[in-house]
Amino acid sequence: MIKPVEWVMSRFSVDMGIDLGTANTLVAVRDRGIVLDEPSVVAVQRGTKKVLLDGNAVGQTAIEYLGRTPPAFQAVRPMKSGVIADFEITEKMLRYFIRKVQPTRHFVKPQVVIAVPWGITPVEKRAVIGSAERAGARRVYLVDEPTAAAIGANLPVHEPQGHMVVDIGGGTSEVAVISLANVVEAECLRVAGDDFNEAISHHIRNKYNLLVGEITAEKLKIAAASAIPLDEELEVEIRGRDSLTGLPRRTVVTSIDLREALADPLRKIMESIKSVLERTPPELSADLVQTGITMCGGGSLLRGLAELIERETELPTRIANNPLEAVARGTGIFLESLDLYSQFLDGGDEMP
């Protein structure tokens, strides 16, 4: 139950829901929807925690530095596999995003709902809460990503009926069966979009002796990658550094190449989905024959992935509307109805 004083204070603050992702951070504000979507990247002086451009080399500004920095600078992703890898830089990144959403000084600090991977440890939860509070949050609530994604995808999670959510983000893939507004079975697999990029880079290096960076691999994945054979296979010209001569070179990569590269991470995701299905109670399994699987996150946009999952599970599979925003939308809905959704939440003063 949200205390009356908290309700009054929230009227005078810009409260926000945050999808603190490995690849991107999205922020939703009460009554305004999603107001920020930027890369979870910070550019710093190498060997220090000093953020470039007077603390403003964060997000979209910092992504331009990734893979292109001179020796004195480096672009850092402070989130790894959905959890904080660098506390100080995460705090600075959060402070920047909160300040950007709330540019003018308010007398009351914001109340924040943050989505976190399913099954993270109490220590990891405390790290998220502490970073957000030091970044300027008045009170911090945590909600697991599968539940936030289900709410953001407009699934009727309050009903006594099973729904499966597969949320493939940058650092983690969340697979969960939800009923009566609670996660019944779930797995958090630390194989996701970043692993797709790494697999693509590795495959191109082995097959073509060409070294490509993270940004090039991401663009290649979006342009031509697929989970199943295409009616018309795609070709993309890329540029990189020859691993033998060290000189710049270009080559053509096909969607067949990329499908080979992604075979292993996709196999692991399929195994996780089947593992959760095998542990799901029979009555909820019966529900899934009708309700099927809802996919969220950037990884769900991989060509043919929904069809592959439907073929392997024999369950109807759909991609949520605006799947990249589902988790952030879910945090925003939680924020608007904290009394209703408080059963899902871990509050800062309720943590062990």
C-alpha positions as CSV (number, residue, x, y, z in Angstrom):
1,M,0.0,0.0,0.0
2,I,1.4,3.4,-1.0
3,K,1.4,5.8,1.9
4,P,-0.7,9.0,1.6
5,V,2.4,11.2,2.1
6,E,4.0,9.4,-0.9
7,W,0.9,10.0,-3.0
8,V,1.0,13.7,-2.2
9,M,4.8,14.0,-2.9
10,S,4.4,12.2,-6.2
11,R,2.0,15.1,-7.3
12,F,5.0,17.4,-7.1
13,S,7.7,15.3,-8.7
14,V,8.4,14.0,-12.2
15,D,8.1,10.2,-11.3
16,M,9.5,7.9,-13.9
17,G,9.8,4.2,-14.9
18,I,13.1,3.1,-16.3
19,D,14.1,0.1,-18.4
20,L,17.8,0.0,-17.5
21,G,19.0,-2.2,-20.3
22,T,22.4,-3.4,-21.3
23,A,22.2,-1.9,-24.8
24,N,19.6,0.9,-24.3
25,T,17.9,2.8,-21.5
26,L,14.3,3.9,-21.9
27,V,12.4,6.2,-19.5
28,A,8.6,6.5,-19.2
29,V,7.1,9.5,-17.3
30,R,3.6,9.3,-15.7
31,D,0.9,10.6,-18.1
32,R,3.5,11.3,-20.8
33,G,4.6,7.8,-22.0
34,I,8.2,7.1,-23.1
35,V,10.2,10.3,-23.2
36,L,13.8,9.0,-23.6
37,D,15.4,6.1,-25.5
38,E,19.2,6.3,-25.6
39,P,22.2,3.8,-25.6
40,S,23.5,2.7,-22.2
41,V,26.9,4.0,-23.0
42,V,29.2,6.6,-21.3
43,A,32.4,8.1,-22.8
44,V,35.2,8.6,-20.2
45,Q,38.9,9.4,-19.9
46,R,40.7,6.1,-20.0
47,G,41.7,4.9,-16.6
48,T,39.3,7.3,-14.8
49,K,35.6,7.7,-14.1
50,K,35.6,11.2,-15.6
51,V,32.8,11.6,-18.1
52,L,33.8,13.6,-21.2
53,L,32.1,16.9,-22.4
54,D,31.6,18.1,-18.8
55,G,29.6,15.0,-17.9
56,N,27.4,15.1,-21.0
57,A,29.1,12.3,-23.1
58,V,26.3,9.9,-22.3
59,G,23.8,7.9,-24.3
60,Q,23.4,9.0,-27.9
61,T,26.4,11.4,-27.7
62,A,28.6,8.6,-26.3
63,I,27.7,6.0,-28.8
64,E,29.6,7.9,-31.5
65,Y,32.7,7.2,-29.5
66,L,32.2,3.4,-29.4
67,G,35.1,1.7,-31.3
68,R,36.4,5.1,-32.5
69,T,38.1,6.6,-29.4
70,P,41.7,7.8,-29.4
71,P,44.0,6.1,-26.7
72,A,43.1,8.7,-24.1
73,F,39.3,8.0,-24.2
74,Q,37.1,5.0,-24.0
75,A,33.3,4.3,-24.4
76,V,32.0,2.2,-21.6
77,R,28.9,0.1,-21.3
78,P,28.3,0.1,-17.5
79,M,25.6,-2.6,-17.7
80,K,26.5,-6.2,-18.4
81,S,24.0,-9.0,-18.9
82,G,21.3,-6.7,-17.4
83,V,23.1,-6.0,-14.2
84,I,25.5,-3.2,-13.0
85,A,29.1,-3.9,-13.9
86,D,30.4,-0.4,-13.0
87,F,28.6,1.2,-10.1
88,E,30.0,4.7,-10.4
89,I,29.5,5.1,-14.1
90,T,26.0,3.6,-13.9
91,E,25.2,6.2,-11.3
92,K,26.5,9.0,-13.5
93,M,24.6,7.7,-16.5
94,L,21.3,7.5,-14.4
95,R,21.9,11.0,-13.1
96,Y,22.3,12.3,-16.6
97,F,19.1,10.6,-17.8
98,I,17.1,11.7,-14.8
99,R,18.3,15.3,-15.3
100,K,17.5,15.2,-19.0
101,V,13.9,14.0,-18.2
102,Q,13.6,16.5,-15.4
103,P,15.6,19.5,-16.6
104,T,14.3,22.0,-14.1
105,R,14.9,21.7,-10.3
106,H,12.0,20.3,-8.4
107,F,11.5,20.5,-4.7
108,V,10.7,16.8,-4.5
109,K,13.0,14.1,-6.0
110,P,11.4,11.6,-8.4
111,Q,10.0,8.3,-7.5
112,V,11.4,5.6,-9.8
113,V,10.3,2.1,-10.9
114,I,13.2,0.1,-12.5
115,A,12.9,-3.1,-14.5
116,V,15.6,-5.7,-13.6
117,P,16.3,-9.2,-14.9
118,W,14.3,-12.1,-13.4
119,G,16.2,-13.9,-10.6
120,I,19.0,-11.4,-9.9
121,T,20.5,-11.7,-6.5
122,P,19.6,-9.4,-3.5
123,V,23.1,-7.9,-3.7
124,E,22.5,-7.0,-7.4
125,K,19.1,-5.5,-6.4
126,R,20.6,-3.4,-3.7
127,A,23.2,-2.2,-6.2
128,V,20.5,-1.0,-8.6
129,I,18.5,0.7,-5.8
130,G,21.7,2.4,-4.4
131,S,22.8,3.7,-7.7
132,A,19.4,5.2,-8.5
133,E,19.1,6.8,-5.1
134,R,22.5,8.4,-5.4
135,A,21.6,9.5,-8.9
136,G,18.7,11.5,-7.4
137,A,15.7,9.2,-6.9
138,R,13.5,9.7,-3.8
139,R,12.3,6.2,-3.7
140,V,13.1,3.2,-5.9
141,Y,10.9,0.2,-6.7
142,L,12.1,-2.8,-8.7
143,V,10.0,-5.0,-11.0
144,D,11.1,-8.1,-12.9
145,E,11.4,-7.6,-16.6
146,P,9.0,-10.4,-17.7
147,T,6.2,-8.9,-15.6
148,A,6.9,-5.4,-16.9
149,A,7.0,-6.7,-20.5
150,A,3.7,-8.6,-20.1
151,I,2.0,-5.5,-18.7
152,G,3.6,-3.3,-21.4
153,A,2.4,-5.8,-24.1
154,N,-1.2,-5.4,-22.8
155,L,-1.5,-9.0,-21.7
156,P,-4.4,-9.7,-19.2
157,V,-2.0,-10.9,-16.5
158,H,-4.5,-10.5,-13.7
159,E,-6.6,-13.3,-15.1
160,P,-6.3,-16.9,-13.9
161,Q,-4.8,-17.9,-17.2
162,G,-1.3,-18.6,-18.4
163,H,0.6,-16.3,-20.7
164,M,4.2,-16.8,-21.9
165,V,6.5,-13.9,-22.5
166,V,9.9,-14.1,-24.3
167,D,11.8,-10.8,-23.9
168,I,15.1,-10.8,-25.8
169,G,17.1,-7.7,-24.9
170,G,20.7,-6.7,-25.3
171,G,22.2,-8.6,-22.4
172,T,19.6,-11.1,-21.3
173,S,16.7,-13.2,-22.7
174,E,13.8,-13.5,-20.2
175,V,11.4,-16.4,-20.6
176,A,8.5,-16.6,-18.2
177,V,5.0,-18.0,-17.8
178,I,2.7,-15.6,-15.9
179,S,-0.7,-16.2,-14.3
180,L,-2.7,-14.2,-11.7
181,A,-0.1,-11.4,-12.0
182,N,2.7,-13.5,-10.8
183,V,5.6,-15.4,-12.5
184,V,5.0,-19.1,-12.2
185,E,8.1,-20.4,-14.1
186,A,10.9,-18.4,-15.6
187,E,14.5,-18.4,-16.8
188,C,16.9,-15.5,-17.3
189,L,19.4,-16.5,-20.0
190,R,22.5,-14.4,-20.4
191,V,22.4,-14.9,-24.2
192,A,20.8,-12.1,-26.2
193,G,21.3,-9.3,-28.7
194,D,24.9,-8.5,-27.7
195,D,25.8,-12.2,-28.1
196,F,24.2,-12.1,-31.6
197,N,26.6,-9.3,-32.5
198,E,29.6,-11.1,-31.0
199,A,28.7,-14.3,-32.9
200,I,28.4,-12.4,-36.2
201,S,31.8,-10.7,-35.6
202,H,33.4,-14.1,-34.8
203,H,31.9,-15.8,-37.8
204,I,33.1,-13.0,-40.2
205,R,36.6,-13.1,-38.7
206,N,36.8,-16.9,-39.1
207,K,35.3,-17.1,-42.6
208,Y,36.5,-13.9,-44.3
209,N,39.5,-12.9,-42.1
210,L,37.8,-9.6,-41.6
211,L,37.7,-7.8,-38.3
212,V,34.5,-5.7,-37.7
213,G,33.4,-3.8,-34.7
214,E,30.3,-4.0,-32.5
215,I,28.5,-1.2,-34.4
216,T,29.1,-2.8,-37.8
217,A,27.9,-6.2,-36.4
218,E,24.7,-4.6,-35.1
219,K,24.0,-2.9,-38.4
220,L,24.6,-6.1,-40.2
221,K,22.3,-8.0,-37.9
222,I,19.5,-5.5,-38.6
223,A,20.1,-5.4,-42.4
224,A,20.3,-9.1,-43.2
225,A,20.2,-11.6,-40.4
226,S,17.5,-14.2,-40.1
227,A,16.5,-17.2,-38.0
228,I,15.0,-19.2,-40.9
229,P,15.8,-19.4,-44.7
230,L,14.4,-16.4,-46.6
231,D,12.4,-16.6,-49.8
232,E,15.1,-14.2,-51.2
233,E,18.4,-14.3,-49.4
234,L,20.0,-10.9,-48.7
235,E,23.5,-9.6,-49.3
236,V,25.3,-6.7,-47.6
237,E,28.7,-5.1,-48.3
238,I,30.7,-4.4,-45.2
239,R,34.1,-2.9,-44.5
240,G,36.6,-3.7,-41.8
241,R,40.3,-4.6,-41.2
242,D,41.9,-7.6,-42.8
243,S,43.2,-9.8,-39.9
244,L,46.1,-11.1,-42.1
245,T,47.4,-7.9,-43.7
246,G,46.1,-5.3,-41.2
247,L,44.8,-3.2,-44.1
248,P,41.2,-1.9,-44.6
249,R,39.1,-4.1,-46.8
250,R,35.5,-4.8,-47.9
251,T,33.6,-7.9,-48.6
252,V,30.0,-9.1,-49.1
253,V,28.2,-11.0,-46.4
254,T,24.9,-12.9,-47.0
255,S,21.9,-13.7,-44.8
256,I,23.0,-17.4,-45.1
257,D,26.4,-16.5,-43.4
258,L,24.5,-14.6,-40.6
259,R,22.1,-17.5,-40.1
260,E,25.1,-19.8,-39.6
261,A,26.6,-17.3,-37.2
262,L,23.4,-17.1,-35.1
263,A,22.7,-20.8,-34.9
264,D,24.3,-21.4,-31.5
265,P,22.8,-18.4,-29.6
266,L,19.4,-19.2,-31.1
267,R,19.7,-22.8,-30.1
268,K,20.3,-21.8,-26.5
269,I,17.3,-19.5,-26.5
270,M,15.1,-22.3,-27.9
271,E,16.4,-24.7,-25.2
272,S,15.5,-22.1,-22.5
273,I,11.9,-21.7,-23.9
274,K,11.4,-25.5,-23.9
275,S,12.8,-25.8,-20.4
276,V,10.3,-23.3,-19.0
277,L,7.5,-25.1,-20.9
278,E,8.5,-28.4,-19.5
279,R,8.2,-27.1,-16.0
280,T,4.9,-25.3,-16.5
281,P,1.9,-26.8,-14.6
282,P,-0.4,-28.8,-16.9
283,E,-3.4,-26.4,-16.6
284,L,-1.3,-23.4,-17.6
285,S,0.3,-25.4,-20.4
286,A,-3.2,-26.0,-21.7
287,D,-3.9,-22.3,-21.6
288,L,-0.7,-21.6,-23.7
289,V,-2.2,-23.6,-26.5
290,Q,-4.7,-20.7,-26.8
291,T,-2.8,-17.7,-25.5
292,G,0.6,-18.7,-27.0
293,I,3.9,-16.8,-26.7
294,T,4.3,-13.0,-26.8
295,M,7.8,-11.7,-27.9
296,C,9.3,-8.5,-26.7
297,G,12.7,-6.8,-26.9
298,G,14.9,-5.9,-29.8
299,G,15.9,-9.5,-30.4
300,S,12.3,-10.4,-31.2
301,L,12.6,-8.3,-34.5
302,L,15.1,-10.8,-35.9
303,R,13.7,-12.0,-39.2
304,G,11.9,-15.3,-38.9
305,L,12.5,-15.8,-35.1
306,A,8.8,-15.8,-34.2
307,E,8.2,-18.4,-37.0
308,L,11.1,-20.5,-35.7
309,I,9.7,-20.4,-32.1
310,E,6.2,-21.3,-33.3
311,R,7.5,-24.2,-35.4
312,E,9.6,-25.6,-32.5
313,T,7.0,-25.2,-29.8
314,E,3.8,-25.6,-31.8
315,L,2.4,-22.6,-29.9
316,P,1.0,-19.5,-31.6
317,T,3.7,-16.8,-31.4
318,R,3.3,-13.1,-31.9
319,I,5.5,-10.0,-31.6
320,A,4.2,-7.3,-29.3
321,N,3.4,-3.9,-30.7
322,N,6.6,-1.8,-30.4
323,P,8.5,-4.7,-28.8
324,L,11.5,-2.5,-28.0
325,E,9.3,-0.3,-25.7
326,A,7.3,-3.1,-23.9
327,V,9.3,-3.2,-20.7
328,A,9.5,0.6,-20.4
329,R,5.8,0.9,-21.0
330,G,5.2,-1.7,-18.3
331,T,7.3,0.3,-15.8
332,G,5.2,3.4,-16.7
333,I,2.0,1.5,-16.0
334,F,3.3,0.3,-12.7
335,L,4.2,3.9,-11.9
336,E,0.7,5.1,-12.6
337,S,-0.9,2.4,-10.4
338,L,1.5,1.6,-7.6
339,D,-1.3,0.6,-5.2
340,L,-2.6,-1.9,-7.7
341,Y,0.8,-3.3,-8.7
342,S,2.6,-3.1,-5.4
343,Q,2.4,-6.9,-5.0
344,F,5.0,-7.1,-7.8
345,L,7.5,-4.6,-6.5
346,D,10.6,-4.7,-4.4
347,G,10.9,-1.4,-2.6
348,G,14.1,0.1,-1.4
349,D,13.2,-0.2,2.3
350,E,11.8,-3.7,1.8
351,M,14.9,-5.2,0.5
352,P,16.9,-7.6,2.7
